[in-house]
């Protein structure tokens, strides 16, 4: 996080794949988006609460960034009247499916079965959630 401003200034594409935590909620507001290059594209495949949509619309209207690709939104589903729907020249909107691919379900099942075996054999579980960090 200490180098985020530097990263934003030097990136053509900024892809958000972060979890929703108290530290990331509304992180990408107008002030942070202004630190991006004017020809950069913001892509959010993480959590909708990370990007303030009204600020993103302002940034796009003002030409502060070139575009956005959003698979998640602050409000889901995105209301039909939201201004982002009318920005098809700058924005790609998808219905929260970025994480889907045909092999995903079988990988999830295999992971669950592995963790179940670990649990039954009193072995450490994989990907344990740290509730204090929210993930």
Secondary structure, DSSP 4 states (H G I P E B T S, - for coil): -TTHHHHHHT-SEEEE-----TTTTT-B-HHHHTTS-TT-EEEE-S-GGGB-HHHHHHHHHTTSSSEEEES--SSSSPPTT-GGGG-TTTEEE--S-TT--TTHHHHHHHHHHHHHHHHHTTPPPSS---TTTT-
